[in-house]
């Protein structure tokens, strides 16, 4: 029939007419299912939380709005999608990140499964894995809120400017086009103003975090100085040898290095060299004490987990924090004895807006402080579920420290920026996982895990 209609001059006129109409109206829109990745991405560019219509039974509108408001208030690039079980799973995270085009942390609840991925510029892979692991098995609303609370406390970067801008119709008015011209003219000045405002805000956050850390670090430096004052050792005393004198000199050098580093610290990350120096100094004193008492020299171990001021640990013991999972922690001899007697360990507490709290529950500002004591990946997974857990489970604790305080020595975290497809696909590859989540960044690109 088509061949008949398009044969000869009448058919040519029909074909030309249809072509003209197609050029005028544009291509026919493709039918997108509600579960299309581009639909989810478009929604996430406007709002941090998307609930697919087919998964609306998992999260109510009120709960979704409350979660979105929390994320927007925190001004962090956290994206949450609640999708039905039959959502297309091939390369989901990578495709979602590509379609959204915004740097950030992407969390997906797929039926009763949950996983997440993030650009490494805002959160490390291990940190994401620990966050995902810490909320497995919870119902949708509790899981997403717990995940968001812990993520917002640790993630770097800022929310995208597109949130809150709303949607709009499909048409573009002439007035809007004229307005675009005005925006273009003012764009340069506006962008410069925005950058300056963001920079000032980050500088204020850095100053506030450093002031909070300074109190704790000054206490540590003072405590170590008092240890040196109490030390009954003189380099010229009878029995002192070159090895002892070298230990003593290293301890003194560590003390001076800690003071100098604290005086030079202009941002929170400057605290890490201070606690690294103090950890070195305390180990030197432990070695000196062993030499003087003719005991075997101690092995180099992590400081006491409960309070690094206690000095190097002597053993790993099983410990269960209130409301947390049992884990092994390095402890000093005194805390090992306390735990063996059924007593509470002597925990290092710091001031917070909620009163005195253990340092691991005091917020991300203490990441650099803890990173100096527990660097090198010696405590992977130790603090899963705490505010510091997602940072301290990576070999570069402080280097991955977020909350807008800047990347350590790398010029700051970026997040919420529109980067299109110009991102590291390795951050978003791998399978959806089988409950471990987040850290499965290997090849494959599908959900994996048997799903």
Order of alpha helices (4+ residues) and beta strands (2+ residues): alpha-alpha-alpha-beta-alpha-beta-alpha-beta-beta-alpha-alpha-alpha-alpha-alpha-beta-beta-alpha-beta-beta-alpha-alpha
